[in-house]
Amino acid sequence: MILSIIFAHMIKPTNRLFFFLSIYGLLSINITLAQHNRTDFDIINDFFDSISVIIKTKQIDSVFHNMSKEKQFNGSLLIGKQHKIVYTNFSGYADYPAKIRLNKSSQFEIASGSKQFTAIAILMLYEQKKLQLSDTIQKFIPDFPYKGITIHQLLCHRSGLPDYFKFAEKYHQNKDYLMTNDSLLNMMKVYRPKSLEIPDKGFEYSNTGYAVLASIVERISGMPFSEFITRFIFEPTGMKESYFYHYGKNQQGGYTVGHKNNLKHYERDFLSGVLGDKGIFTTAHDLYLWDNALYEAKIIRSETLQMAFSPQNPEKSPCDNYGYGWRLSCDKYENTLVYHGGLWNGNNSLFLKRISDKTLIIILSNVYNRGFSGRSAEILSILDSL
């Protein structure tokens, strides 16, 4: 005990309380074990694990409050590990001018984070043998004007298709009418904007490619893409607070408005009707349920999911790559990180998972700023500390 007191003086004052609690708990456990004549030290390990969680949760909470107060973060944060929620919190407003506050059920637009759902929808159809990844677009959309592009190339951004964000305004004549996936296909058929590259030459991020994938899902399933995702993903996983944005219709109760960095509303435009590359509103907790469902193979088989988590661009590093619907990176220990960000209409999101220890970081924001820039690495560092 004397050595413990000496060692305690070497520890930062803010951590001494946890140190003494640990020593007290250890002595209590030793007494209990002796009384019951037990030698199983798993109880001791569990005790120290619980102390570690308390310390790390306090540190993550400090990060969150710094994000909110110093960096003007407005949104929701959820941290999970081993299928359990370690930390969750939210701060700010669903609608700044109206002073409507966020809550645990606030639904954020995840923008390109929607691509993971599109990719899984395609892989579901692949498992059902309704398509092959080597199939070309023309098998399902015969009049599609760009030849030789496979579903695999659409999934991992090797199609070379031009991005509709850059040509739609030129060809969509009446901006008062919402652009849809069908009108995008017709636009490409009529005007045929120039390709960026020949198929499979290299990686070229393409929102158009994922909109085309959504149209393929519609052609195969015979139902709107939003209905397919709702029936076969949202409902089976219990994602009751997730839905697709419907322009001009009343949104669900937890709907959040996207804001510019000056906190004024970000006005939506005609591009909001295209789905597959974007369009999903969801909550941090629903995304947590989604993550668990993937690990538990409730939607697709584990070996199929591994295809989505594997590097699909051979000329790129495994730590800077893209699978099917997910970007791939590495932490400082070279563990694979599977993630996707989203940025659209004033909304900013991040969905990140480290497969090796089932760590999950979800950050959702409806204010366009850098309020959570770099925070995922800081959170991972805290979780990895002893």
C-alpha positions in Angstrom: 0.0 0.0 0.0 3.0 2.3 0.7 4.2 1.7 -2.8 0.8 2.5 -4.1 0.8 5.9 -2.4 4.2 6.7 -3.7 3.1 5.7 -7.2 0.0 7.8 -6.9 2.1 11.0 -6.5 3.6 10.3 -9.9 0.1 10.4 -11.5 -1.6 13.6 -12.7 -3.9 15.0 -10.1 -7.0 14.6 -12.3 -6.4 10.8 -12.4 -5.5 10.1 -8.8 -9.1 9.6 -7.8 -9.4 6.8 -10.4 -6.1 5.3 -9.2 -7.2 5.1 -5.5 -10.6 3.8 -6.6 -8.8 1.1 -8.5 -6.6 0.1 -5.5 -9.6 0.1 -3.2 -11.6 -2.0 -5.6 -8.7 -4.4 -6.1 -8.4 -4.9 -2.4 -12.1 -5.5 -2.0 -12.1 -8.0 -4.8 -9.1 -9.8 -3.3 -11.0 -10.1 0.0 -14.1 -11.4 -1.8 -12.0 -14.0 -3.7 -10.3 -15.1 -0.6 -13.6 -15.5 1.2 -14.9 -17.7 -1.5 -11.6 -19.5 -2.1 -11.7 -18.5 -5.8 -8.7 -17.9 -8.1 -10.6 -16.6 -11.1 -9.1 -13.2 -11.8 -11.5 -12.4 -14.6 -13.5 -10.4 -12.1 -10.4 -8.2 -11.5 -10.0 -7.7 -15.2 -13.6 -6.7 -15.5 -13.2 -4.2 -12.7 -10.2 -2.5 -14.3 -12.0 -2.5 -17.7 -14.9 -0.7 -16.1 -12.6 1.9 -14.6 -11.0 2.3 -18.0 -14.4 2.9 -19.7 -15.2 5.6 -17.1 -12.0 7.4 -17.8 -12.3 7.2 -21.6 -16.0 8.3 -21.5 -15.0 11.3 -19.5 -12.3 12.2 -22.0 -14.7 11.7 -25.0 -17.2 13.9 -23.2 -14.5 16.6 -23.0 -13.9 16.3 -26.7 -17.6 16.6 -27.4 -18.0 19.8 -25.3 -14.9 21.3 -26.9 -16.4 20.5 -30.4 -19.6 22.2 -29.3 -18.3 25.3 -27.5 -15.0 26.0 -29.3 -15.7 24.7 -32.8 -19.4 25.4 -33.0 -20.3 21.8 -33.7 -24.1 21.4 -34.1 -25.2 17.8 -34.2 -25.0 14.3 -32.7 -22.2 12.0 -31.7 -22.3 8.2 -31.0 -19.4 6.0 -30.1 -19.8 2.2 -30.0 -17.6 -0.8 -29.4 -18.2 -4.5 -29.5 -21.9 -3.9 -30.3 -22.4 -1.6 -27.3 -22.9 2.2 -27.1 -19.9 3.7 -25.2 -21.0 7.3 -25.5 -23.7 9.4 -27.1 -24.6 13.0 -27.0 -26.1 15.9 -29.0 -25.9 19.7 -29.0 -27.5 22.6 -30.9 -30.5 23.2 -33.0 -32.5 21.3 -35.6 -33.6 24.7 -36.9 -31.5 27.6 -35.8 -33.8 30.5 -36.8 -36.8 28.8 -35.3 -34.8 27.8 -32.2 -35.9 24.2 -32.4 -33.4 22.1 -30.4 -31.9 18.8 -31.4 -32.9 15.7 -29.5 -31.9 12.0 -29.5 -34.3 11.3 -32.4 -33.2 14.1 -34.6 -32.9 12.9 -38.2 -29.9 14.2 -40.3 -29.4 14.0 -44.0 -26.3 11.8 -44.4 -25.7 12.7 -48.1 -23.0 10.4 -49.6 -23.2 8.2 -46.5 -26.3 6.9 -48.4 -24.0 5.1 -50.8 -23.3 2.2 -48.3 -27.0 1.4 -48.4 -27.1 1.5 -52.2 -24.1 -0.9 -52.4 -25.7 -3.3 -49.9 -28.9 -3.3 -52.0 -26.9 -4.3 -55.0 -25.1 -7.0 -53.1 -28.4 -8.4 -51.8 -29.5 -8.8 -55.4 -26.2 -10.4 -56.2 -26.7 -13.0 -53.4 -30.2 -13.7 -54.8 -28.5 -14.3 -58.2 -30.5 -11.6 -59.9 -27.3 -9.9 -61.1 -23.6 -10.5 -61.5 -21.1 -7.9 -60.7 -19.6 -8.4 -64.1 -23.0 -7.5 -65.8 -23.0 -4.3 -67.8 -25.5 -1.6 -67.3 -27.2 -2.4 -70.6 -28.4 -5.7 -69.2 -30.8 -3.8 -67.0 -31.0 -0.4 -68.8 -30.7 -1.3 -72.5 -30.7 2.2 -73.9 -28.0 3.5 -71.5 -25.6 5.3 -73.9 -22.3 4.5 -72.2 -21.0 1.1 -73.2 -18.8 -1.4 -71.4 -19.4 -0.3 -67.8 -20.0 -3.1 -65.3 -21.8 -3.0 -61.9 -18.5 -3.7 -60.2 -17.0 -0.5 -61.8 -20.0 1.5 -60.7 -19.7 0.2 -57.1 -16.0 1.1 -56.7 -16.0 4.3 -58.8 -14.2 3.0 -61.9 -16.9 3.8 -64.5 -15.5 7.0 -65.8 -19.1 8.5 -65.9 -19.4 12.3 -65.8 -20.7 13.6 -62.5 -24.3 14.9 -62.9 -23.6 17.7 -60.4 -21.5 19.3 -63.2 -23.9 19.0 -66.1 -27.4 18.8 -64.7 -28.0 22.5 -64.4 -27.1 23.0 -68.1 -29.6 20.4 -69.3 -32.4 20.5 -66.7 -34.5 23.2 -68.2 -37.1 24.0 -65.5 -35.5 24.2 -62.1 -38.9 24.4 -60.4 -39.3 20.7 -61.2 -37.4 18.1 -59.2 -34.8 16.1 -61.1 -35.2 12.3 -60.6 -33.2 9.2 -61.4 -35.4 8.7 -64.5 -34.8 12.2 -65.7 -31.1 11.8 -65.1 -31.1 8.7 -67.3 -33.0 10.5 -70.0 -30.7 13.5 -69.8 -27.7 11.2 -70.3 -29.4 9.5 -73.2 -30.3 12.7 -75.0 -27.3 14.9 -74.4 -24.6 12.3 -73.6 -22.1 14.4 -71.6 -18.5 13.5 -72.2 -17.1 10.7 -70.1 -14.2 11.5 -67.7 -12.3 8.3 -68.5 -12.7 5.0 -70.3 -14.2 2.3 -68.0 -11.8 0.7 -65.5 -8.9 3.0 -66.3 -8.8 4.3 -62.7 -10.7 5.6 -59.7 -12.9 8.6 -60.3 -15.5 9.3 -57.6 -18.9 9.4 -59.3 -22.3 10.3 -57.8 -23.7 9.5 -61.2 -22.6 5.9 -60.8 -24.5 5.4 -57.6 -27.6 7.0 -59.0 -27.4 4.5 -61.9 -27.0 1.7 -59.4 -30.3 2.8 -57.7 -32.0 2.7 -61.1 -30.7 -0.8 -61.6 -32.2 -1.8 -58.2 -35.5 -0.4 -59.4 -35.4 -2.3 -62.7 -34.7 -5.6 -61.1 -37.0 -5.3 -58.1 -39.9 -3.6 -59.9 -40.3 -1.1 -57.0 -39.0 2.5 -56.3 -35.5 2.5 -54.8 -36.7 4.2 -51.6 -39.3 1.4 -51.1 -36.8 -1.3 -51.6 -34.4 0.2 -49.0 -37.3 0.7 -46.6 -38.7 -2.8 -46.9 -35.5 -4.8 -47.0 -33.1 -2.7 -44.9 -34.8 -0.2 -42.7 -37.6 -2.4 -41.5 -35.6 -5.6 -40.9 -32.9 -3.7 -38.9 -35.4 -1.7 -36.8 -34.4 1.6 -38.3 -37.7 3.2 -37.5 -36.5 6.8 -37.7 -34.9 6.5 -41.2 -36.4 7.6 -44.5 -35.8 9.2 -47.9 -36.2 12.9 -48.4 -39.3 13.8 -50.3 -39.2 17.2 -51.9 -42.2 19.4 -51.1 -43.8 16.9 -48.7 -44.0 17.2 -44.9 -41.0 15.5 -43.3 -41.0 13.3 -40.2 -41.0 14.9 -36.7 -37.2 14.7 -36.1 -36.3 16.3 -39.4 -33.3 18.7 -39.2 -32.8 21.7 -41.5 -29.4 22.1 -43.2 -27.6 25.4 -42.4 -24.8 27.4 -43.9 -21.9 28.4 -41.6 -23.7 31.7 -40.9 -26.6 29.6 -39.4 -29.1 30.5 -42.1 -31.1 27.8 -43.9 -29.4 26.1 -46.8 -32.0 26.2 -49.6 -32.6 22.9 -51.3 -32.6 22.7 -55.1 -33.8 20.5 -58.0 -30.9 18.0 -57.5 -32.4 16.7 -54.2 -34.7 14.3 -56.1 -31.8 12.0 -57.3 -31.3 9.0 -55.0 -28.7 6.3 -54.6 -25.8 8.7 -54.2 -27.6 10.6 -51.4 -31.2 11.1 -50.1 -31.3 9.3 -46.7 -32.3 11.0 -43.5 -31.5 9.0 -40.3 -30.4 9.2 -36.7 -27.2 8.2 -34.9 -29.0 5.4 -33.1 -30.5 4.0 -36.3 -27.0 3.9 -37.9 -25.8 2.0 -34.8 -28.6 -0.6 -35.4 -27.5 -0.7 -39.1 -23.9 -1.4 -38.0 -24.9 -4.2 -35.7 -27.1 -5.8 -38.4 -24.2 -5.9 -40.8 -21.9 -7.6 -38.3 -24.6 -10.1 -37.4 -25.2 -10.9 -41.1 -28.9 -10.0 -40.9 -28.9 -8.3 -44.4 -26.1 -10.1 -46.4 -23.7 -12.9 -45.6 -20.4 -12.0 -43.9 -18.3 -13.2 -46.9 -20.3 -10.9 -49.2 -19.9 -8.0 -46.8 -16.2 -8.6 -46.8 -16.2 -7.8 -50.6 -17.6 -4.4 -49.8 -14.9 -3.8 -47.2 -12.0 -4.9 -49.5 -9.9 -2.6 -51.7 -11.3 -2.7 -55.2 -8.9 -0.2 -56.8 -5.6 -2.0 -57.5 -3.5 1.0 -58.3 -4.3 2.6 -55.0 -2.9 1.9 -51.5 -5.0 -0.4 -49.3 -5.0 2.5 -46.8 -6.4 4.9 -49.3 -8.9 3.0 -51.3 -12.6 2.3 -52.0 -14.6 -0.9 -51.7 -18.3 -1.2 -52.5 -20.0 1.8 -50.9 -17.3 2.5 -48.3 -14.0 4.3 -48.3 -11.0 2.5 -46.8 -8.2 3.9 -44.7 -6.0 2.8 -41.8 -5.4 4.0 -38.2 -1.9 4.6 -36.8 -1.5 0.9 -36.1 -2.5 0.0 -39.8 -5.8 -1.4 -38.7 -8.4 -1.0 -41.5 -10.9 1.8 -41.2 -14.1 1.5 -43.2 -15.9 4.8 -43.5 -17.9 7.3 -45.5 -18.5 11.0 -45.2 -21.3 13.0 -46.5 -21.7 16.7 -47.4 -24.9 18.1 -48.9 -27.4 21.0 -48.3 -25.6 22.2 -45.2 -25.4 18.7 -43.7 -22.1 17.0 -42.8 -21.7 13.4 -41.6 -19.2 10.7 -40.9 -19.8 7.0 -40.4 -16.6 5.2 -39.4 -15.9 1.6 -38.2 -12.8 -0.3 -37.3 -13.5 -3.9 -37.9 -10.7 -5.4 -35.8 -12.3 -4.4 -32.5 -15.8 -3.4 -33.7 -15.3 0.3 -32.9 -17.9 2.7 -34.4 -17.9 6.4 -34.7 -21.0 8.3 -36.0 -21.0 12.1 -36.3 -24.0 13.9 -37.8 -24.2 17.6 -38.2 -26.7 20.0 -39.9 -24.4 23.0 -39.9 -21.8 23.4 -42.7 -18.5 24.0 -40.8 -15.4 22.2 -39.6 -16.8 21.5 -36.1 -15.7 17.9 -36.1 -12.8 18.0 -38.4 -10.1 15.6 -37.2 -12.1 14.4 -34.2 -12.4 10.8 -35.3 -8.6 10.3 -34.9 -8.7 11.9 -31.5 -11.5 9.6 -30.4 -9.7 6.5 -31.6 -6.6 7.6 -29.7 -8.6 7.9 -26.5 -10.2 4.5 -27.1 -6.8 2.9 -27.7 -5.2 4.4 -24.6 -4.5 2.0 -21.6 
